[in-house]
Amino acid sequence: MPSAAELRELDDEELEDRLGEYRKELLNLRFQMATGQLDNPSRIGQVRRDVARVLTLLRDREIAEAEGRAPTTGRARPAVAEEEPPARRTGRSRKAGAEEEFETEDVVRADAAEAEEDEAGAELAGEDGEDA
């Protein structure tokens, strides 16, 4: 059973090969279990953990590549230019299930103040209209 440190030394292609080997071994162990020929049932758990280790390393490298970080491997990959992180959005969505439409707190306050002014203006216009 290889350790995670040993697996980190391998490149992606070698990890894919190992993953295939572990999955074949797991399949054979399951057949042996079903036919009653399995001598060491704990081997199934060991192989399952090996599969998980390899999948975890491959996923970690995939995420590192997407984020532009240095991968956790001995093999060098081209560096991706770091971009600025997107601006953080504040506020709440107007409608549930709607597209992600967010407003800042200042915009919400300005809209509320404008609505109050419109209501006050409408009331004044209504009073003037009644008197005229």
Order of alpha helices (4+ residues) and beta strands (2+ residues): alpha-alpha-alpha-alpha
